[in-house]
């Protein structure tokens, strides 16, 4: 009977020690899982923030592209207006030269 009681007591002490060891290992594992979950949550927040920044950058790029297209269209209109102004200036200079020549001929033709 003493032998059985000693065996049972030994088994209980062994199981208790093994349980405490297993609990320590599980506690470390739970702590690592908690740390991993915290890191995952932080990473998720970072990813969301970067996605928002990317959306903002894409919107800004689209806006800039629209501005560039508008500026190119305005440049084209300004180049056309400049060409027309140069043509009008050339016509005005030709008309001036013709008028000056006509005036000179009229002065020659008119006796003094």
Secondary structure, 3 states (H helix, E strand, C coil): CHHHHHHHHHHHHHHHHHHHHHHHHHHHHHHHHHHHHHHHHHHHHHHHHHHHHHHHHHHHHHHHHHHHHHHHHHHHHHHHHHHHHHHHHHHHHHHHHHHHHHHHHHHHHCCC
